[in-house]
Amino acid sequence: MKPIDFTSPREAARAFTPKLTALVEDPLYSRVWTDPELAPRDRSLVTIAALVALGHADELPAHLKRGIANGLTRTELAAAITHLAFYAGFPAAITASAHAHAALQETGER
């Protein structure tokens, strides 16, 4: 089986489930992510926490990069992942930490 490219999880799903991808585009990104009641930075932090807690490591790198673009720092991501270890479990936090380190290296963030 060919490895799946999760650089863009939405694009990874598009070929098999175009309707699902359309739902991600609208309403999720066009309405939910743009709702001014929660800042994009905060939405990223909540999303990353959910992905860590649920063990969705495949989608984590794309959302870590989005979080960085939305203003989260390496220090904040490290603190959040460390905090999540006590609620989501140490294996989930260690996996997330490895993905965060790799994502931050790719973006040039130190």
DSSP file with accessible surface (Angstrom, degrees, kcal/mol):
  #  RESIDUE AA STRUCTURE BP1 BP2  ACC     N-H-->O    O-->H-N    N-H-->O    O-->H-N    TCO  KAPPA ALPHA  PHI   PSI    X-CA   Y-CA   Z-CA
    1    1 A M              0   0  222      0, 0.0     3,-0.1     0, 0.0     0, 0.0   0.000 360.0 360.0 360.0 135.7    0.0    0.0    0.0
    2    2 A K        -     0   0  180      1,-0.1     0, 0.0     0, 0.0     0, 0.0  -0.492 360.0-104.1 -71.6 137.2    1.3    3.4   -0.9
    3    3 A P        -     0   0  116      0, 0.0     2,-0.4     0, 0.0    -1,-0.1  -0.325  35.2-118.0 -62.1 145.6    1.9    5.8    2.1
    4    4 A I        -     0   0  103     -3,-0.1     2,-0.9     2,-0.0     8,-0.1  -0.708  16.8-134.8 -87.9 133.3   -0.8    8.5    2.6
    5    5 A D        +     0   0  112     -2,-0.4     3,-0.4     1,-0.1     7,-0.1  -0.787  24.3 178.0 -89.7 107.3    0.4   12.1    2.3
    6    6 A F        +     0   0   53     -2,-0.9    56,-0.3     1,-0.2    -1,-0.1   0.110  46.5 114.9 -97.8  22.3   -1.2   13.9    5.2
    7    7 A T  S    S+     0   0   99      1,-0.3    -1,-0.2     2,-0.1     3,-0.1   0.924  98.4  17.4 -54.6 -41.3    0.4   17.2    4.3
    8    8 A S  S  > S-     0   0   41     -3,-0.4     4,-2.2     1,-0.1     3,-0.4  -0.890  75.3-166.1-129.0 100.2   -3.2   18.3    3.7
    9    9 A P  H  > S+     0   0   18      0, 0.0     4,-1.5     0, 0.0     5,-0.2   0.878  90.2  57.3 -54.6 -36.0   -5.6   15.9    5.4
   10   10 A R  H  > S+     0   0   68      1,-0.2     4,-1.3     2,-0.2     3,-0.3   0.924 108.6  44.8 -61.8 -43.3   -8.5   17.4    3.4
   11   11 A E  H  > S+     0   0   99     -3,-0.4     4,-0.7     1,-0.2    -1,-0.2   0.859 107.3  59.5 -69.6 -33.2   -6.7   16.7    0.1
   12   12 A A  H  < S+     0   0   41     -4,-2.2     4,-0.3     1,-0.2    -1,-0.2   0.845 113.2  38.8 -62.5 -31.5   -5.8   13.2    1.3
   13   13 A A  H >X S+     0   0   31     -4,-1.5     4,-2.9    -3,-0.3     3,-0.6   0.693  94.4  86.3 -90.1 -20.5   -9.6   12.5    1.7
   14   14 A R  H 3< S+     0   0   78     -4,-1.3    -2,-0.1     1,-0.2    -1,-0.1   0.865  84.4  53.4 -55.0 -44.0  -10.8   14.3   -1.4
   15   15 A A  T 3< S+     0   0  102     -4,-0.7    -1,-0.2     1,-0.2    -2,-0.1   0.887 120.8  30.3 -63.0 -38.0  -10.4   11.5   -3.9
   16   16 A F  T <4 S+     0   0  189     -3,-0.6    -1,-0.2    -4,-0.3    -2,-0.2   0.827 134.8  24.7 -91.3 -34.9  -12.4    8.9   -1.9
   17   17 A T     X  +     0   0   45     -4,-2.9     4,-2.2     1,-0.1     3,-0.3  -0.584  61.0 163.0-132.9  71.8  -14.9   11.2   -0.1
   18   18 A P  H  > S+     0   0   78      0, 0.0     4,-2.3     0, 0.0     5,-0.1   0.858  79.9  55.1 -61.1 -31.9  -15.4   14.5   -2.0
   19   19 A K  H  > S+     0   0  180      2,-0.2     4,-1.8     1,-0.2     5,-0.1   0.893 107.1  50.1 -68.5 -37.7  -18.6   15.3   -0.1
   20   20 A L  H  > S+     0   0   92     -3,-0.3     4,-1.8     2,-0.2    -1,-0.2   0.933 110.7  49.7 -63.1 -44.8  -16.7   15.0    3.2
   21   21 A T  H  X S+     0   0    1     -4,-2.2     4,-2.2     1,-0.2    -2,-0.2   0.904 107.4  54.5 -61.3 -39.6  -14.0   17.3    1.9
   22   22 A A  H  X S+     0   0   48     -4,-2.3     4,-2.9     1,-0.2    -1,-0.2   0.893 106.5  51.9 -61.5 -37.4  -16.7   19.8    0.8
   23   23 A L  H  <>S+     0   0  106     -4,-1.8     5,-1.9     2,-0.2    -1,-0.2   0.845 107.0  52.8 -68.7 -31.9  -18.1   19.7    4.4
   24   24 A V  I  <>S+     0   0   35     -4,-1.8     5,-2.7     1,-0.2     6,-0.2   0.923 113.3  44.0 -67.0 -40.8  -14.6   20.5    5.7
   25   25 A E  I  <>S+     0   0   64     -4,-2.2     5,-1.5     1,-0.3    -2,-0.2   0.905 118.2  48.3 -70.2 -41.6  -14.4   23.5    3.3
   26   26 A D  I  <5S+     0   0   72     -4,-2.9    -1,-0.3     3,-0.2    -2,-0.1  -0.906 125.7   2.6-148.0 108.5  -18.0   24.6    4.1
   27   27 A P  I  >>S+     0   0   50      0, 0.0     4,-2.5     0, 0.0     5,-2.2  -0.968 129.9  51.9-103.8 -13.1  -19.1   25.0    6.8
   28   28 A L  I  4XS+     0   0   62     -5,-1.9     5,-2.7     3,-0.2     6,-0.3   0.945 123.7  20.8 -56.9 -61.8  -16.0   24.1    8.8
   29   29 A Y  I  4<S+     0   0   43     -5,-2.7    -1,-0.2     3,-0.2    -3,-0.2   0.881 128.9  46.2 -78.3 -34.7  -13.3   26.4    7.3
   30   30 A S  I  4<S+     0   0   55     -5,-1.5    -2,-0.2    -6,-0.2    -1,-0.2   0.811 133.1   9.8 -79.5 -26.4  -15.6   29.0    5.7
   31   31 A R  I  X5S+     0   0  152     -4,-2.5     4,-0.6    -6,-0.1    -3,-0.2   0.773 128.4  43.6-118.2 -50.8  -17.9   29.5    8.7
   32   32 A V  I >4<S+     0   0   66     -5,-2.2     3,-1.2     1,-0.2    -3,-0.2   0.961 117.2  44.7 -67.4 -50.2  -16.7   27.8   11.9
   33   33 A W  T 34<S+     0   0   24     -5,-2.7    -1,-0.2    -6,-0.3    -4,-0.1   0.738 116.1  48.6 -68.1 -21.0  -13.0   28.8   11.6
   34   34 A T  T 34 S+     0   0   94     -6,-0.3    -1,-0.3    -5,-0.1    -2,-0.2   0.476  77.8 120.9 -97.7  -1.3  -14.0   32.4   10.7
   35   35 A D    X<  -     0   0   60     -3,-1.2     3,-1.4    -4,-0.6    -4,-0.0  -0.466  59.4-145.1 -63.1 121.5  -16.6   32.8   13.6
   36   36 A P  T 3  S+     0   0  123      0, 0.0    -1,-0.2     0, 0.0     3,-0.1   0.575  84.9  84.9 -71.6  -5.0  -15.2   35.9   15.5
   37   37 A E  T 3  S+     0   0  173      1,-0.2     2,-0.4     2,-0.0    -2,-0.1   0.671 100.3  32.5 -71.4 -15.3  -16.4   34.5   18.9
   38   38 A L  S <  S-     0   0   64     -3,-1.4    -1,-0.2    -5,-0.0     5,-0.0  -0.981  90.4-121.5-141.1 128.2  -13.1   32.5   19.1
   39   39 A A     >  -     0   0   46     -2,-0.4     4,-2.6     1,-0.1     3,-0.3  -0.327  23.6-117.7 -66.9 149.4   -9.8   33.6   17.6
   40   40 A P  H  > S+     0   0   65      0, 0.0     4,-2.6     0, 0.0     5,-0.2   0.875 116.3  56.7 -54.5 -38.4   -8.1   31.4   15.0
   41   41 A R  H  > S+     0   0   76      1,-0.2     4,-2.0     2,-0.2     5,-0.1   0.929 109.7  44.4 -58.6 -44.6   -5.1   31.0   17.5
   42   42 A D  H  > S+     0   0   61     -3,-0.3     4,-2.5     2,-0.2     5,-0.2   0.891 110.8  53.7 -69.9 -37.9   -7.5   29.6   20.1
   43   43 A R  H  X S+     0   0   32     -4,-2.6     4,-2.7     1,-0.2    -1,-0.2   0.906 108.4  51.2 -61.1 -40.8   -9.3   27.4   17.6
   44   44 A S  H  X S+     0   0    1     -4,-2.6     4,-3.0    -5,-0.2     5,-0.2   0.930 109.5  49.2 -62.2 -44.4   -5.9   26.0   16.7
   45   45 A L  H  X S+     0   0   57     -4,-2.0     4,-2.4     1,-0.2    -2,-0.2   0.931 113.3  46.5 -62.8 -42.8   -5.0   25.2   20.3
   46   46 A V  H  X S+     0   0   92     -4,-2.5     4,-2.4     2,-0.2    -1,-0.2   0.926 113.9  48.7 -64.1 -43.7   -8.4   23.5   20.9
   47   47 A T  H  X S+     0   0   34     -4,-2.7     4,-2.6    -5,-0.2    -2,-0.2   0.932 111.5  48.6 -63.5 -45.4   -8.1   21.5   17.7
   48   48 A I  H  X S+     0   0    3     -4,-3.0     4,-2.7     1,-0.2     5,-0.2   0.927 110.9  51.3 -61.5 -43.2   -4.5   20.4   18.5
   49   49 A A  H  X S+     0   0   30     -4,-2.4     4,-2.8    -5,-0.2    -1,-0.2   0.919 110.9  48.3 -60.6 -42.9   -5.6   19.4   22.0
   50   50 A A  H  X S+     0   0   45     -4,-2.4     4,-2.4     2,-0.2    -1,-0.2   0.920 111.6  49.0 -64.5 -43.2   -8.5   17.3   20.6
   51   51 A L  H  X>S+     0   0   19     -4,-2.6     5,-2.5     2,-0.2     4,-0.6   0.906 113.7  46.6 -64.2 -40.4   -6.2   15.6   18.0
   52   52 A V  H ><5S+     0   0    3     -4,-2.7     3,-1.1     3,-0.2    -2,-0.2   0.959 114.0  47.6 -63.6 -49.8   -3.7   14.8   20.7
   53   53 A A  H 3<5S+     0   0   52     -4,-2.8    -2,-0.2     1,-0.3    -1,-0.2   0.860 115.7  44.2 -62.4 -35.4   -6.3   13.5   23.1
   54   54 A L  H 3<5S-     0   0  124     -4,-2.4    -1,-0.3    -5,-0.2    -2,-0.2   0.462 111.2-119.1 -90.2  -2.6   -8.0   11.4   20.5
   55   55 A G  T <<5 +     0   0   52     -3,-1.1     2,-1.4    -4,-0.6     3,-0.2   0.801  58.6 151.7  73.2  29.7   -4.7   10.0   19.1
   56   56 A H    >>< +     0   0   96     -5,-2.5     4,-0.9    -6,-0.2     3,-0.8  -0.475   6.2 157.3 -92.3  66.5   -5.1   11.4   15.6
   57   57 A A  T 34  +     0   0   24     -2,-1.4     3,-0.2     1,-0.2    -1,-0.2   0.782  62.6  66.0 -64.0 -28.9   -1.4   11.8   14.9
   58   58 A D  T 34 S+     0   0  101     -3,-0.2     4,-0.3     1,-0.2    -1,-0.2   0.877 109.0  37.4 -63.2 -37.5   -1.8   11.7   11.1
   59   59 A E  T <> S+     0   0   77     -3,-0.8     4,-1.6     1,-0.2    -1,-0.2   0.616  97.3  86.2 -88.3 -12.0   -3.7   15.0   11.1
   60   60 A L  H  X S+     0   0    3     -4,-0.9     4,-2.8    -3,-0.2     5,-0.2   0.907  81.3  55.5 -60.0 -47.3   -1.6   16.6   13.8
   61   61 A P  H  > S+     0   0   31      0, 0.0     4,-2.4     0, 0.0    -1,-0.2   0.917 107.8  49.1 -56.4 -43.4    1.3   18.0   11.7
   62   62 A A  H  > S+     0   0   21     -4,-0.3     4,-2.0   -56,-0.3    -2,-0.2   0.911 115.2  44.5 -62.2 -39.8   -1.0   20.0    9.4
   63   63 A H  H  X S+     0   0   15     -4,-1.6     4,-2.6     2,-0.2    -1,-0.2   0.828 109.5  55.5 -77.4 -28.7   -2.8   21.5   12.4
   64   64 A L  H  X S+     0   0    1     -4,-2.8     4,-2.4     2,-0.2    -2,-0.2   0.935 110.1  46.8 -64.0 -44.2    0.4   22.1   14.3
   65   65 A K  H  X S+     0   0   58     -4,-2.4     4,-2.5    -5,-0.2    -2,-0.2   0.906 112.1  49.9 -63.5 -40.5    1.6   24.1   11.3
   66   66 A R  H  X S+     0   0   79     -4,-2.0     4,-2.0     2,-0.2    -1,-0.2   0.910 109.4  52.8 -63.2 -40.6   -1.7   25.9   11.1
   67   67 A G  H  <>S+     0   0    0     -4,-2.6     5,-2.8     2,-0.2    -2,-0.2   0.911 108.8  48.8 -61.2 -42.1   -1.4   26.7   14.8
   68   68 A I  H ><5S+     0   0   26     -4,-2.4     3,-1.7     1,-0.2    -2,-0.2   0.938 111.7  49.4 -62.1 -45.3    2.1   28.2   14.2
   69   69 A A  H 3<5S+     0   0   84     -4,-2.5    -1,-0.2     1,-0.3    -2,-0.2   0.821 108.2  55.3 -63.2 -29.6    0.7   30.3   11.4
   70   70 A N  T 3<5S-     0   0   48     -4,-2.0    -1,-0.3    -5,-0.2    -2,-0.2   0.328 130.9 -90.5 -87.7   5.7   -2.2   31.4   13.7
   71   71 A G  T < 5S+     0   0   42     -3,-1.7    -3,-0.2     1,-0.3     2,-0.1   0.449  76.7 141.1 107.4  -0.4    0.3   32.6   16.3
   72   72 A L      < -     0   0    4     -5,-2.8    -1,-0.3    -6,-0.2     2,-0.2  -0.503  40.0-141.5 -72.1 147.6    1.0   29.7   18.7
   73   73 A T     >  -     0   0   56     -2,-0.1     4,-2.6     1,-0.1     5,-0.2  -0.657  22.5-110.7-105.8 165.8    4.6   29.5   19.8
   74   74 A R  H  > S+     0   0   83     -2,-0.2     4,-2.7     1,-0.2     5,-0.2   0.903 120.2  52.9 -57.8 -43.0    6.9   26.5   20.4
   75   75 A T  H  > S+     0   0  112      1,-0.2     4,-2.4     2,-0.2    -1,-0.2   0.911 110.1  47.0 -61.6 -43.2    6.7   27.2   24.1
   76   76 A E  H  > S+     0   0   68      2,-0.2     4,-2.6     1,-0.2    -2,-0.2   0.912 112.8  48.6 -66.9 -42.3    2.9   27.2   24.1
   77   77 A L  H  X S+     0   0    2     -4,-2.6     4,-2.7     2,-0.2     5,-0.2   0.926 112.3  48.9 -63.7 -42.8    2.7   24.0   22.1
   78   78 A A  H  X S+     0   0   52     -4,-2.7     4,-2.5     1,-0.2    -2,-0.2   0.919 112.8  47.9 -62.8 -42.7    5.2   22.3   24.4
   79   79 A A  H  X S+     0   0   61     -4,-2.4     4,-2.6    -5,-0.2    -2,-0.2   0.908 112.4  48.9 -65.0 -41.1    3.3   23.4   27.5
   80   80 A A  H  X S+     0   0   23     -4,-2.6     4,-2.7     2,-0.2    -2,-0.2   0.930 112.5  47.3 -65.0 -44.0    0.0   22.3   26.0
   81   81 A I  H  X S+     0   0   10     -4,-2.7     4,-1.3     2,-0.2    -2,-0.2   0.917 112.5  49.7 -65.4 -40.6    1.3   18.9   25.1
   82   82 A T  H >X S+     0   0   90     -4,-2.5     4,-0.6    -5,-0.2     3,-0.5   0.936 112.1  48.4 -62.6 -43.8    2.9   18.5   28.5
   83   83 A H  H >< S+     0   0  116     -4,-2.6     3,-1.2     1,-0.2     4,-0.4   0.918 107.9  55.3 -61.3 -43.0   -0.4   19.4   30.2
   84   84 A L  H >X>S+     0   0   23     -4,-2.7     4,-4.2     1,-0.3     3,-1.1   0.753  89.8  75.7 -64.9 -23.6   -2.3   17.0   27.9
   85   85 A A  H <X5S+     0   0    7     -4,-1.3     4,-0.9    -3,-0.5    -1,-0.3   0.874  96.0  49.5 -55.7 -34.7    0.0   14.1   29.1
   86   86 A F  H <<5S+     0   0  150     -3,-1.2    -1,-0.3    -4,-0.6    -2,-0.2   0.680 123.5  29.4 -80.0 -17.1   -2.0   14.1   32.4
   87   87 A Y  H <45S+     0   0  180     -3,-1.1    -2,-0.2    -4,-0.4    -1,-0.1   0.721 131.6  30.3-111.5 -32.8   -5.4   14.1   30.7
   88   88 A A  H  <5S-     0   0   30     -4,-4.2     4,-0.2     1,-0.2    -3,-0.2   0.564 116.3 -98.3-104.9 -12.8   -4.9   12.3   27.4
   89   89 A G     X< -     0   0   26     -4,-0.9     4,-1.9    -5,-0.8    -1,-0.2   0.000  25.2 -93.7 107.1 147.9   -2.0   10.0   28.4
   90   90 A F  H  > S+     0   0  116      1,-0.2     4,-2.8     2,-0.2     5,-0.3   0.883 119.6  56.1 -65.2 -40.3    1.7   10.0   28.1
   91   91 A P  H  > S+     0   0   99      0, 0.0     4,-2.4     0, 0.0     5,-0.2   0.936 109.2  47.8 -59.2 -41.0    1.9    7.9   24.9
   92   92 A A  H  > S+     0   0   23     -4,-0.2     4,-2.5     1,-0.2    -2,-0.2   0.914 113.7  47.4 -63.9 -41.2   -0.4   10.5   23.2
   93   93 A A  H  X S+     0   0    6     -4,-1.9     4,-2.6     2,-0.2    -1,-0.2   0.892 111.4  49.8 -69.4 -38.5    1.7   13.4   24.4
   94   94 A I  H  X S+     0   0  114     -4,-2.8     4,-2.1     2,-0.2    -2,-0.2   0.929 112.3  47.5 -67.7 -42.2    5.0   11.8   23.4
   95   95 A T  H  X S+     0   0   65     -4,-2.4     4,-2.2    -5,-0.3    -2,-0.2   0.941 113.5  48.6 -61.4 -45.5    3.7   11.1   19.9
   96   96 A A  H  X S+     0   0    1     -4,-2.5     4,-2.8     1,-0.2    -2,-0.2   0.889 108.4  54.6 -62.2 -39.0    2.4   14.6   19.7
   97   97 A S  H  X S+     0   0   66     -4,-2.6     4,-2.6     2,-0.2    -1,-0.2   0.917 107.6  49.2 -62.1 -42.9    5.7   16.0   20.9
   98   98 A A  H  X S+     0   0   63     -4,-2.1     4,-2.2     1,-0.2    -1,-0.2   0.923 113.3  46.9 -63.1 -42.2    7.6   14.1   18.2
   99   99 A H  H  X S+     0   0   58     -4,-2.2     4,-2.8     2,-0.2    -2,-0.2   0.894 111.7  51.2 -66.5 -39.6    5.2   15.5   15.5
  100  100 A A  H  X S+     0   0    8     -4,-2.8     4,-2.8     2,-0.2     5,-0.2   0.929 109.1  50.6 -63.5 -43.8    5.4   19.0   16.9
  101  101 A H  H  X S+     0   0   83     -4,-2.6     4,-2.1     1,-0.2    -2,-0.2   0.941 113.7  44.8 -59.8 -46.2    9.2   18.9   16.8
  102  102 A A  H  X S+     0   0   42     -4,-2.2     4,-2.1     2,-0.2    -2,-0.2   0.922 114.1  49.0 -64.9 -43.6    9.2   17.7   13.2
  103  103 A A  H  X S+     0   0    2     -4,-2.8     4,-1.6     1,-0.2     6,-0.2   0.907 111.3  49.7 -64.4 -40.0    6.5   20.3   12.2
  104  104 A L  H  X>S+     0   0    5     -4,-2.8     5,-1.3     1,-0.2     4,-0.7   0.880 108.9  52.1 -67.7 -36.4    8.4   23.1   13.9
  105  105 A Q  H ><5S+     0   0   98     -4,-2.1     3,-0.7    -5,-0.2    -1,-0.2   0.913 108.3  51.9 -64.7 -39.7   11.7   22.1   12.1
  106  106 A E  H 3<5S+     0   0  132     -4,-2.1    -1,-0.2     1,-0.2    -2,-0.2   0.834 112.1  45.4 -64.6 -34.7    9.9   22.2    8.8
  107  107 A T  H 3<5S-     0   0   63     -4,-1.6    -1,-0.2    -5,-0.1    -2,-0.2   0.528 113.1-117.2 -86.5  -7.4    8.5   25.7    9.4
  108  108 A G  T <<5 +     0   0   52     -3,-0.7     2,-0.3    -4,-0.7    -3,-0.2   0.467  67.1 143.1  84.4   0.5   11.9   27.0   10.6
  109  109 A E      <       0   0   69     -5,-1.3    -1,-0.3    -6,-0.2    -2,-0.1  -0.560 360.0 360.0 -74.2 134.9   10.4   27.7   14.1
  110  110 A R              0   0  193     -2,-0.3   -36,-0.2    -3,-0.1    -1,-0.1  -0.740 360.0 360.0-109.7 360.0   12.8   27.0   16.9
